[in-house]
Amino acid sequence: MIVCKNIHKKYGEVEVLKGVNLHIKKGEIVAIVGPSGAGKTTLLQILGTLDKPLATQNFNLCLNDNSVKNLSDKQLSSFRNNHIGFIFQFHQLLPEFTALENVCIPAFIGKKSKKETEKRAKEILDFLGLSHRMNHKPNELSGGEQQRVAVARALINNPAVILADEPSGNLDSESAKNLHELFFKLRDEYGQTFVLVTHNEELAAMADRKLTMKDGVIV
């Protein structure tokens, strides 16, 4: 499902990733932990094709059986929209749109029909227990509800991979617990692969595998 080989990344003279190798199977939930500055978020951004690794010898990045290292920016944008869902610490919902409209945005970017998109969005929001909140704007939702809307948005295009960066870092303990349980429920329901960067030890312990990053490598 996800294969990284010899992934390096520098910002200026600072080497952030120092030859990361990674293999994640379809349907796995993998937590990446480690101290701040270890390279976790940089690795997640590269996995999500939001950033590019250095073109070092023998490097490769395959997602959902597709090698992405030679794709153009336009091809990467299309690939990202179709294959990858993102969940961030801060929900990043657009305040002027309702929950339903926020969820639909990635599908509209992918030029999917309004009727089918809204039907699927309503199904996902119902699955997440938000059917009664879909016409509310973000400022009318609790923090936990906003993050579940962000999860629904990540799911709308039925991506093979969900990448989450500190997804519960901005939630109270009860909302965080509910969100963590939701990831496993989603994996069982939809079969997605999850890669979670987290400082939350409870979430990391729940994952199928916990990988520790230190000084730009997985140890």
N, C-alpha and C positions, 0 to 999 in steps of 0.2 A: 504493500500500500504506500508506504513512505520509505524511501531509501536515500540516505545522504552519504556521500563519500568524499572525504578530504575537503571539508568546507572550511575555508578561511575568510576572515573579514577584518579589514583595517579601517579606522577612521583617523586620517592623518598618519601619524607615526605610531598610534596606539593599536596594537593587534588585539582585537576583541575575541575572535574565534581562531583557534589554532589547530585546525585539522579535525573537525568533528565528523565522526562516523555514527550513523544511526539507522536502525531498521525497525519499523513499526508495522505490525500486521493489521490487516483489515479487521475492524470491529474492536480493536484494543482501545482502552483508555489508559493513556500514559501521562504521568505527572513528571514535570521537570522542576527540580528544586535546586537550591543553592544560594549562596550569599549574593547581595546586590553587587552588580558589576561583573558577575561571572560570565555573562554573555547570553543569558536565557532569552531575554526579549529580542535580542539581535537574531538569535537562531530562529525564533518563532516568526519574525518578519521575513527571514529568508525562506523558511518553509512555506510561508504564505505568499511568496513571490512579490512582496511589497518592497523588498530590497534584494540586491544581487550579491552573491559571494564573489571573491576574487577568482579570476579565471586561472587558477593554478593548475598544474599538471595533474591529470587523473581525477579531477573533481567531477562529481555528477550529483544531480538532484532529480529524483523520480517521484512523482505523486500520482497515485491512482493509475499506475502502469504507464505514465507519460513522462518522458524526459523533458524538462523545461529549460535546460541550460542554453539552448540555441533559439528559443522563441523570441520574437520581436516584442517590443513594449505593447503593441496593439494585440498581439496574440496572447501575451501574458495577461492582459486585462480581461480578455474573453475567457481564458482558462480559469482565472481566479473567480470570475463571476459564476461559472458553471460548476466548478469542482470544490471550492473552498468557502466555508463559512467562518466568520470572525465574531468573537465575543471579547469585549474589552472590559477593563475595570470600571470605567465610566461608560454608561450605556450608549452615549453619543446618538440619542434619538433627536430628530429634528422637532423643535418645540412647536412649530406652526401646524404640524400634521397630527392626526389621530394615531392611536396605536395601530389600527388596521392599515392606515396609509403608510406608516413607517415600515411595517412588515413587508409591504408590497414593493417597496422601492427597488431592491436588487433584481426582482423579477421584471419590473418595468425597464430597468437598465438593459436587461437581457432580451428586451423586446417580446416578452411573453404577453399573451392576451389578457386584457383587464378582467374579463369574466372568469377565466380559469385561475388567474392569480388571486383574485379576491376570494374565490371558493377555497383554494388551498390555504390562504392566510387565515380564513375563519376556522378551518379545520384544525390548524396548528394552535391558534389562540384558544380554541375550545379544549384541545388536548392539554394545554398548559394552564387551564383553569381561568382563562381570561375572557371568556365569551361575553361576559357582562360588562367588560371594560374596553371593548375594542373601539368604541367611538369616543373615548376619552383622550385628551391630549396629555403629554408627559407630565405637565405640572399638576395634573389631577390624579396621578398615580403615585403609589408608594414606591420607595426605592426598590423593594423586591419585585413589585409589578413591572417597573420600568426595565429591570434587568431581564425579566421573563419575556417582555416584548422584544428586547435585543436578541434573546435566544431564538425567538420565533423568526425574527428577521434573518438570522444566520441560517435558519433551516429552509427558508422559502424556496430556494432553487434546488433543494434536495442534494446538497453537496456531499461528496464522499468523505470529506475531512472537515472537522470543526477544530479551529485553533482558538484557544482562550488564554488571554493574558490577565492574570490576577482577577478572574471573573467574579469572585466574591469579596474582593478586597475592600469594597466600598459599602458592604452590607452588614447589618447587625447579625448576631450569631444565629438567630432563628431563621432569618431569610437565607443566610449562607448555607445552613444545613439543608434547607429545602432545595436550594439551587444545586447543591452537590448531588443529592438524591435524584434530582431531575436528569442530570447527565446520564446516569445509569439507566434510568427509565427510557430516555431517548435512544440510547444505544440499543437497548433491547427491542424497542419499537421500530426504529428506522435503520439500524445497522451501521450507523456512522462510526468513523474512527475519530477519537478525541485526543488532542495533545493539549495539556493544560500546564501553563507556567504558573506556579503558585508558591506563596510562602505559608499557606495554610496546611499545617501538618495533618489535620483531620482529613482534608480532601486528598492529600498525597497518599495517605495510608489506605484510602478506599480504592485507589487506582489499581489496575491490573499490574502495572509496573511503575516503579519510582526510579527516575534517573537523576543523578546528582551532577550538576555542572560546577566546576571550579577552575578559575583562571583560563577560561576559553575552551575547555575540553570537558567531555563527559567522563567522569571518574568511576 
